[in-house]
């Protein structure tokens, strides 16, 4: 009983650790620690029950223990069932991989010190399992940093099922294969371990492809949102221009009579809204006028030297998204500078060696941390990490261009370069 109980507890803990590593991309529920403690107690009681009950097939025992470990992920983490199933199956694969590597080493060395019951056998086993878990933790921490949604393909379910059946079959045939020689048995184990490695590699590739799909979908949503905002801003600017036109007539009437100082003050206020940006591109004029008004309210000097005619090849929605995100990124950086006198944003659109360059500069006291070539977000919602500049980069790439970010002497520069169109 005690031997069976220790084996069941070991399997439960090892599998739970593997699932914990592969669940790094899932959000924990508010009472995560409470759920963890309760489920750990339930799994321990299940191990005791299975050890006490006689005649339970080992396949049924380990299936129940695996389901119990999966219950931990299901109850303790938020997200849809596909995400959780993906993490659970991957965690089981990690444990199986570590075990097979240990079997391969034992079969090849054939040392009496590595026979069952020897302390060195357990040291080697847990050393290999630790290496597998640490390597997997490093990989999954990188690929799951912004991993939120899994498109769980049916082929992956089949691959997992085949791996489990292979493990079960090899365990059943072990008494038959061992008399044939340790080399043949080790070769079969190597083939099985390679299969697990390939399966894990496919999982990592799947996660990366899913992230690309999610990024593309969110970028499309951002472009649609930017298009709607462009229409709203264009209507707002037109309404402001109409009001400014009417106010000029009222100011002239006041200037012809009394209250010249009052009229001068009103005229100064109106000039903020009346001095529209003229670049040669109606779309760009709307964008920059809107952003200039925003900079005025935030005490950020905003200078513009733009030849909008050079951007005639771009769609209005792309133009709005590109400049909106570039300038919003600069405004966000300037608002972190406490002294208004140190703030500035400069925008230049010009010809450069036959190409069209868009250059946005702003004050930046510290060089930003870059992740995949984009600054780390300062927003509370980390799921929106980098999507503004990611949208800029994708728009540039759609027109054959590129985005380059740099920081030098307290100035952050975002430069978009388009080839001749």
Secondary structure, DSSP 8 states (H G I E B T S, - for coil): -HHHHHHHHHHHHHHHHHHHHHTTTS-B-TTHHHHHHHHHHHHHHHHHHHHHSTT--HHHHHHHHHHHHHHHHHHHB-S-HHHHHHHHHHHHHHHHHHHHHHHHHHHHH--GGGSTT-HHHHHHHHHHHHHHHHHHHHHHHHHTTT-------HHHHHHHHHHHHHHHHHHHHHHHHHTT-HHHHHHHHHHHHHHHHHHHHHHHHHHHHHHHHHHHHHHHHHHHHHHHHHHHHHHHHHHHHHHHHHHHHHHHHHHTSS-HHHHHHHHHHHHHHH-----S-HHHHHHHHHHHHHHHHTT--EEEEE-GGGGTTS-HHHHHHHHHHHHHHHHHHHTT-S-GGG--EEEEEEEETTEEEEEEEEE-SS---EETTEE---SS-GGGTTHHHHHHHHHHHHTT-EEEEEEETTEEEEEEEE---
